[in-house]
Amino acid sequence: MKKLFALILGLLIIISWPGGLQAKILTVTVNAPIHPVTAEFILKALEIAREEQAKLLIIKLNTPGGLDSSMREIIEGIVNSPVPVAAYISPYGARAASAGFFISVACDVFAMAPGTSTGAAHPVSITLTGEGQQDKTMEEKVTHDAASYIRTLAEKRGRNVQMAEDAVRKSLSYTEQEALKGKVIDLVANSEAELIQALDGRQIKRFDGRIEQLQLKEQPVVEVPMTFRQKLLMTITNPNLAYILLMIGLLGIYFEFANPGAVLPGVIGGISLLLAFFSFQILPINYVGLLLIILGTVMFILEVKVHSYGALTMGGIISLLLGSIMLIRSPIPELRPSLRYIIPVALGVSLVFIFLVYLVIKVHTKRTLTGREGMVGEIGKALTSFDQEGKVFVHGEIWQAVADEPINRGDKIQVVEVKNNLTLKVKKI
């Protein structure tokens, strides 16, 4: 009886456990540019779908595009997936442009919600000539490569090859009705439930040529969420946040060097810089822009040591602004920090640096109040009358003093110099 009970309990656990015997439909939501974090998220979902032998994986997509390398990783995972994959451009008003279009064409099923668009997949090269224009030869190479890639995907999936290629070569974008009429997509669905209902019993052609019929009726739909790590990475790869982290890091390090032992600014600055540099590994960084930002910070620091009458400060502000604008060189606006953040943050950081430099200069110009230098200029009183050497009372203490003029007892005196034997040289005032 104990063995039978254990067997029944084990079977119940296996059936109820995620990845058990119950088939399901998995969904993932991608509402971000295509970069290494989104690639990791989608590839992980494909792995889960394979392990759980899911009936279908639906990628709900809303993206402006992204990085070519990440796009190709995702497509490689999709075309080699044993589980059918459907791209669903949603919600209303969403788009799958550039890399998102390539990914959608590569899926077994390509569906769109009403009011959505797709296409505009012309590759944008970041290779520049001396005049700042795109290198035409490189642009043609990249365009030809992208066009041949989309032709292959469209042919394998039985989609309109010409319209797919025009989206790449001519940057054409299509509404859901245009794409449906031109046979770029398979169907238009108002909701995820409607999409699943429409696909139930439908025969699809897999990438390897096999015909497979989808059996989706009464299958539970399970959303694959991002892990905490993926959510964190997605947050800090926001270009606006990455830029702000860089600025906070530079300020924190400057505070720590200006006030050794403060600890907290150095800790915050170090963590912020590390997070910013991690983001820069994912974002397409222009290292000239990064060097300009660092150069601007160095100029602010040098202003303390070198009397440039504000030239270094102005150079630092200009360098900081130019570096901030040039920092991320992505052709996709969503992968670049917004000018609404860049200008206020850069000017704010510049003002903070200027204020700190002002405080340091102000401290340096003040008379020293401690040590040998602090005694010079102090006012005291002669305790004895003397022509060359006598005693004076200064700073609450009795000192041996010398003078170049006769001084009478009770005269008010001022310290001129502190000699090596701690004798004060004074004058009568």
C-alpha positions as semicolon CSV with decimal commas, in nm:
position;residue;x (nm);y (nm);z (nm)
1;M;0,000;0,000;0,000
2;K;0,284;0,240;0,082
3;K;0,447;0,175;-0,256
4;L;0,114;0,225;-0,436
5;F;0,051;0,550;-0,248
6;A;0,400;0,677;-0,334
7;L;0,350;0,587;-0,702
8;I;0,016;0,771;-0,721
9;L;0,160;1,076;-0,542
10;G;0,457;1,081;-0,780
11;L;0,230;1,066;-1,085
12;L;0,018;1,354;-0,949
13;I;0,329;1,567;-0,891
14;I;0,460;1,492;-1,241
15;I;0,128;1,583;-1,402
16;S;0,085;1,907;-1,205
17;W;0,451;2,018;-1,220
18;P;0,544;2,273;-1,496
19;G;0,695;2,078;-1,779
20;G;0,499;1,767;-1,690
21;L;0,281;1,557;-1,916
22;Q;0,030;1,834;-1,982
23;A;0,091;2,014;-2,313
24;K;0,039;2,388;-2,328
25;I;0,074;2,707;-2,530
26;L;0,353;2,937;-2,412
27;T;0,363;3,311;-2,472
28;V;0,631;3,577;-2,427
29;T;0,590;3,954;-2,451
30;V;0,871;4,159;-2,606
31;N;0,807;4,532;-2,583
32;A;1,161;4,661;-2,631
33;P;1,438;4,699;-2,887
34;I;1,616;4,383;-3,002
35;H;1,945;4,351;-2,815
36;P;2,130;4,079;-2,619
37;V;1,884;4,087;-2,327
38;T;1,574;4,040;-2,543
39;A;1,763;3,774;-2,740
40;E;1,842;3,587;-2,417
41;F;1,476;3,614;-2,309
42;I;1,336;3,473;-2,635
43;L;1,599;3,199;-2,661
44;K;1,524;3,093;-2,303
45;A;1,152;3,077;-2,387
46;L;1,233;2,857;-2,689
47;E;1,433;2,628;-2,461
48;I;1,145;2,605;-2,211
49;A;0,900;2,531;-2,494
50;R;1,125;2,249;-2,617
51;E;1,170;2,101;-2,269
52;E;0,796;2,113;-2,195
53;Q;0,701;1,993;-2,545
54;A;0,465;2,287;-2,585
55;K;0,218;2,292;-2,872
56;L;0,305;2,650;-2,971
57;L;0,515;2,946;-2,860
58;I;0,361;3,288;-2,930
59;I;0,597;3,588;-2,935
60;K;0,389;3,903;-2,878
61;L;0,609;4,162;-3,042
62;N;0,623;4,542;-3,030
63;T;0,969;4,663;-3,128
64;P;1,133;4,940;-3,334
65;G;1,412;4,699;-3,433
66;G;1,758;4,659;-3,291
67;L;2,095;4,497;-3,332
68;D;2,167;4,266;-3,626
69;S;2,371;4,019;-3,419
70;S;2,092;3,971;-3,163
71;M;1,831;3,943;-3,439
72;R;2,024;3,662;-3,608
73;E;2,062;3,474;-3,278
74;I;1,685;3,486;-3,228
75;I;1,611;3,376;-3,586
76;E;1,856;3,087;-3,558
77;G;1,673;2,970;-3,245
78;I;1,331;3,005;-3,412
79;V;1,410;2,816;-3,734
80;N;1,572;2,531;-3,538
81;S;1,295;2,507;-3,278
82;P;1,107;2,174;-3,266
83;V;0,811;2,373;-3,128
84;P;0,617;2,589;-3,378
85;V;0,660;2,963;-3,320
86;A;0,408;3,237;-3,397
87;A;0,490;3,608;-3,411
88;Y;0,193;3,824;-3,311
89;I;0,234;4,200;-3,354
90;S;0,026;4,346;-3,074
91;P;-0,134;4,535;-2,903
92;Y;-0,321;4,780;-3,122
93;G;-0,082;5,045;-3,252
94;A;0,226;4,824;-3,211
95;R;0,491;4,770;-3,479
96;A;0,755;4,520;-3,577
97;A;1,007;4,727;-3,770
98;S;1,357;4,648;-3,889
99;A;1,489;4,350;-3,687
100;G;1,135;4,282;-3,564
101;F;1,022;4,231;-3,925
102;F;1,300;3,978;-3,990
103;I;1,211;3,784;-3,675
104;S;0,839;3,782;-3,762
105;V;0,901;3,661;-4,120
106;A;1,119;3,380;-3,980
107;C;0,838;3,244;-3,758
108;D;0,608;2,957;-3,857
109;V;0,309;3,190;-3,820
110;F;0,309;3,566;-3,874
111;A;-0,001;3,744;-3,739
112;M;-0,086;4,107;-3,668
113;A;-0,345;4,288;-3,459
114;P;-0,556;4,563;-3,619
115;G;-0,388;4,904;-3,632
116;T;-0,035;4,763;-3,634
117;S;0,246;4,791;-3,890
118;T;0,554;4,606;-3,998
119;G;0,847;4,648;-4,238
120;A;1,088;4,944;-4,267
121;A;1,373;4,696;-4,250
122;H;1,644;4,878;-4,445
123;P;1,972;4,824;-4,256
124;V;2,142;5,139;-4,129
125;S;2,521;5,124;-4,130
126;I;2,721;5,312;-3,870
127;T;3,034;5,312;-4,088
128;L;3,111;5,674;-4,173
129;T;3,332;5,856;-4,416
130;G;3,541;6,159;-4,327
131;E;3,248;6,387;-4,414
132;G;3,023;6,199;-4,171
133;Q;2,819;6,026;-4,444
134;Q;2,756;5,656;-4,462
135;D;3,017;5,463;-4,654
136;K;2,828;5,378;-4,975
137;T;3,021;5,059;-5,047
138;M;2,961;4,924;-4,698
139;E;2,595;5,030;-4,710
140;E;2,543;4,840;-5,037
141;K;2,712;4,530;-4,894
142;V;2,497;4,536;-4,583
143;T;2,180;4,598;-4,786
144;H;2,252;4,312;-5,028
145;D;2,325;4,079;-4,737
146;A;2,002;4,176;-4,558
147;A;1,797;4,143;-4,878
148;S;1,928;3,792;-4,949
149;Y;1,861;3,695;-4,586
150;I;1,498;3,812;-4,595
151;R;1,446;3,639;-4,933
152;T;1,562;3,309;-4,786
153;L;1,333;3,342;-4,484
154;A;1,032;3,448;-4,693
155;E;1,081;3,165;-4,945
156;K;1,110;2,903;-4,670
157;R;0,795;3,031;-4,500
158;G;0,596;3,074;-4,824
159;R;0,556;3,449;-4,784
160;N;0,561;3,725;-5,048
161;V;0,932;3,745;-5,132
162;Q;0,906;4,070;-5,331
163;M;0,723;4,261;-5,057
164;A;0,965;4,128;-4,797
165;E;1,263;4,240;-5,007
166;D;1,105;4,582;-5,075
167;A;1,076;4,633;-4,698
168;V;1,454;4,594;-4,685
169;R;1,568;4,769;-5,003
170;K;1,304;5,046;-5,014
171;S;1,227;5,073;-4,640
172;L;0,860;5,010;-4,711
173;S;0,625;4,962;-4,419
174;Y;0,291;4,777;-4,436
175;T;-0,033;4,796;-4,242
176;E;-0,191;4,470;-4,129
177;Q;-0,436;4,478;-4,421
178;E;-0,165;4,549;-4,679
179;A;0,050;4,271;-4,535
180;L;-0,244;4,028;-4,533
181;K;-0,347;4,112;-4,890
182;G;0,014;4,077;-5,008
183;K;0,053;3,744;-4,824
184;V;0,336;3,871;-4,607
185;I;0,143;3,764;-4,296
186;D;-0,088;3,468;-4,236
187;L;-0,379;3,634;-4,057
188;V;-0,512;3,931;-3,862
189;A;-0,636;3,860;-3,508
190;N;-0,803;4,096;-3,262
191;S;-0,669;3,914;-2,959
192;E;-0,447;3,630;-2,847
193;A;-0,752;3,409;-2,789
194;E;-0,877;3,479;-3,141
195;L;-0,532;3,397;-3,280
196;I;-0,520;3,060;-3,100
197;Q;-0,873;2,978;-3,216
198;A;-0,785;3,063;-3,578
199;L;-0,468;2,850;-3,566
200;D;-0,633;2,542;-3,414
201;G;-0,629;2,266;-3,676
202;R;-0,428;2,477;-3,918
203;Q;-0,150;2,312;-4,118
204;I;0,183;2,494;-4,119
205;K;0,502;2,436;-4,313
206;R;0,806;2,407;-4,089
207;F;1,143;2,552;-4,190
208;D;1,272;2,206;-4,288
209;G;0,975;2,152;-4,521
210;R;0,765;1,927;-4,293
211;I;0,390;1,984;-4,277
212;E;0,255;1,996;-3,922
213;Q;-0,099;2,044;-3,797
214;L;-0,153;2,260;-3,489
215;Q;-0,372;2,106;-3,218
216;L;-0,445;2,395;-2,982
217;K;-0,801;2,334;-2,867
218;E;-0,845;2,363;-2,489
219;Q;-0,469;2,394;-2,437
220;P;-0,378;2,611;-2,134
221;V;-0,197;2,935;-2,216
222;V;0,103;3,008;-1,993
223;E;0,300;3,333;-1,999
224;V;0,678;3,293;-1,968
225;P;0,791;3,585;-1,749
226;M;1,130;3,749;-1,744
227;T;1,361;3,638;-1,467
228;F;1,471;3,894;-1,207
229;R;1,812;3,906;-1,375
230;Q;1,659;3,974;-1,717
231;K;1,433;4,247;-1,574
232;L;1,734;4,410;-1,407
233;L;1,940;4,394;-1,726
234;M;1,648;4,525;-1,931
235;T;1,616;4,820;-1,692
236;I;1,982;4,921;-1,685
237;T;2,020;4,882;-2,062
238;N;1,780;5,172;-2,104
239;P;2,012;5,426;-2,273
240;N;1,877;5,717;-2,066
241;L;1,942;5,530;-1,741
242;A;2,285;5,412;-1,861
243;Y;2,382;5,773;-1,933
244;I;2,257;5,895;-1,594
245;L;2,449;5,613;-1,420
246;L;2,767;5,723;-1,600
247;M;2,721;6,083;-1,480
248;I;2,648;5,973;-1,123
249;G;2,956;5,749;-1,133
250;L;3,185;6,031;-1,248
251;L;3,047;6,267;-0,981
252;G;3,086;6,005;-0,709
253;I;3,447;5,931;-0,803
254;Y;3,526;6,303;-0,815
255;F;3,371;6,354;-0,468
256;E;3,581;6,067;-0,332
257;F;3,907;6,203;-0,476
258;A;3,824;6,555;-0,357
259;N;3,736;6,431;-0,007
260;P;3,941;6,115;0,064
261;G;3,782;5,897;0,329
262;A;3,422;6,004;0,257
263;V;3,366;5,643;0,135
264;L;2,993;5,672;0,046
265;P;3,042;5,885;-0,271
266;G;3,314;5,647;-0,387
267;V;3,097;5,339;-0,327
268;I;2,795;5,488;-0,507
269;G;3,016;5,620;-0,788
270;G;3,194;5,288;-0,834
271;I;2,870;5,086;-0,847
272;S;2,712;5,336;-1,089
273;L;3,014;5,327;-1,319
274;L;3,020;4,946;-1,324
275;L;2,648;4,931;-1,408
276;A;2,696;5,195;-1,680
277;F;2,989;5,006;-1,834
278;F;2,785;4,686;-1,828
279;S;2,510;4,865;-2,021
280;F;2,769;4,991;-2,268
281;Q;2,862;4,631;-2,347
282;I;2,509;4,585;-2,481
283;L;2,446;4,930;-2,630
284;P;2,637;5,044;-2,943
285;I;2,879;5,284;-2,772
286;N;3,088;5,547;-2,951
287;Y;3,410;5,543;-2,748
288;V;3,509;5,888;-2,879
289;G;3,199;6,022;-2,703
290;L;3,292;5,836;-2,384
291;L;3,647;5,978;-2,397
292;L;3,507;6,330;-2,448
293;I;3,297;6,290;-2,131
294;I;3,601;6,171;-1,935
295;L;3,809;6,457;-2,083
296;G;3,545;6,706;-1,969
297;T;3,567;6,567;-1,616
298;V;3,947;6,595;-1,622
299;M;3,918;6,959;-1,734
300;F;3,696;7,040;-1,437
301;I;3,952;6,882;-1,202
302;L;4,243;7,068;-1,366
303;E;4,061;7,398;-1,315
304;V;4,143;7,360;-0,946
305;K;4,518;7,338;-1,011
306;V;4,556;7,563;-1,316
307;H;4,438;7,923;-1,326
308;S;4,282;7,923;-1,675
309;Y;4,035;8,205;-1,603
310;G;3,744;7,975;-1,688
311;A;3,885;7,834;-2,016
312;L;3,912;7,481;-1,876
313;T;3,562;7,504;-1,730
314;M;3,413;7,610;-2,064
315;G;3,611;7,336;-2,239
316;G;3,480;7,085;-1,986
317;I;3,116;7,186;-2,046
318;I;3,154;7,170;-2,425
319;S;3,337;6,836;-2,405
320;L;3,071;6,694;-2,172
321;L;2,784;6,803;-2,398
322;L;2,945;6,681;-2,722
323;G;3,046;6,350;-2,562
324;S;2,694;6,299;-2,427
325;I;2,536;6,355;-2,768
326;M;2,788;6,124;-2,940
327;L;2,790;5,858;-2,667
328;I;2,552;5,603;-2,822
329;R;2,564;5,573;-3,201
330;S;2,256;5,365;-3,272
331;P;2,037;5,458;-3,572
332;I;1,735;5,351;-3,364
333;P;1,606;5,633;-3,138
334;E;1,504;5,384;-2,866
335;L;1,869;5,280;-2,831
336;R;1,993;5,639;-2,791
337;P;1,958;5,865;-2,487
338;S;1,702;6,137;-2,549
339;L;1,814;6,500;-2,577
340;R;1,549;6,573;-2,315
341;Y;1,775;6,384;-2,073
342;I;2,118;6,463;-2,219
343;I;2,110;6,844;-2,210
344;P;1,959;6,891;-1,859
345;V;2,175;6,615;-1,707
346;A;2,497;6,733;-1,877
347;L;2,434;7,096;-1,777
348;G;2,337;6,990;-1,424
349;V;2,652;6,782;-1,383
350;S;2,859;7,070;-1,524
351;L;2,707;7,309;-1,268
352;V;2,782;7,064;-0,986
353;F;3,145;7,034;-1,103
354;I;3,174;7,413;-1,130
355;F;3,031;7,458;-0,781
356;L;3,271;7,201;-0,636
357;V;3,566;7,363;-0,816
358;Y;3,456;7,702;-0,677
359;L;3,448;7,563;-0,323
360;V;3,796;7,411;-0,360
361;I;3,941;7,734;-0,501
362;K;3,773;7,933;-0,222
363;V;3,929;7,706;0,041
364;H;4,272;7,730;-0,123
365;T;4,261;8,113;-0,128
366;K;4,178;8,139;0,243
367;R;4,455;8,209;0,491
368;T;4,586;7,898;0,662
369;L;4,461;7,879;1,020
370;T;4,676;7,594;1,154
371;G;5,046;7,506;1,175
372;R;5,337;7,743;1,114
373;E;5,156;7,917;0,828
374;G;4,854;7,973;1,051
375;M;5,061;8,186;1,293
376;V;5,160;8,440;1,026
377;G;4,940;8,748;1,054
378;E;4,820;8,670;1,406
379;I;4,781;8,967;1,641
380;G;4,932;8,963;1,994
381;K;5,079;9,172;2,276
382;A;5,437;9,231;2,390
383;L;5,500;9,097;2,743
384;T;5,842;9,265;2,773
385;S;6,016;9,563;2,623
386;F;6,292;9,467;2,380
387;D;6,505;9,599;2,095
388;Q;6,588;9,265;1,935
389;E;6,452;8,974;2,140
390;G;6,180;8,940;2,402
391;K;5,855;8,764;2,491
392;V;5,512;8,809;2,335
393;F;5,165;8,664;2,396
394;V;5,006;8,530;2,074
395;H;4,724;8,283;2,009
396;G;4,684;8,211;2,384
397;E;5,053;8,120;2,430
398;I;5,379;8,288;2,532
399;W;5,639;8,292;2,253
400;Q;6,001;8,399;2,215
401;A;6,005;8,685;1,962
402;V;6,250;8,901;1,766
403;A;6,192;9,236;1,595
404;D;6,374;9,479;1,369
405;E;6,248;9,775;1,572
406;P;6,216;9,864;1,942
407;I;5,900;9,728;2,102
408;N;5,767;9,833;2,443
409;R;5,579;9,619;2,690
410;G;5,205;9,622;2,616
411;D;5,251;9,717;2,250
412;K;5,022;9,549;1,999
413;I;5,223;9,331;1,762
414;Q;5,167;9,116;1,452
415;V;5,350;8,795;1,357
416;V;5,549;8,832;1,035
417;E;5,730;8,498;1,025
418;V;5,782;8,177;1,221
419;K;6,151;8,084;1,233
420;N;6,283;7,728;1,243
421;N;6,350;7,742;1,619
422;L;5,984;7,839;1,672
423;T;6,081;8,199;1,742
424;L;5,837;8,454;1,610
425;K;5,947;8,752;1,406
426;V;5,707;9,036;1,489
427;K;5,639;9,400;1,410
428;K;5,463;9,673;1,602
429;I;5,117;9,777;1,478
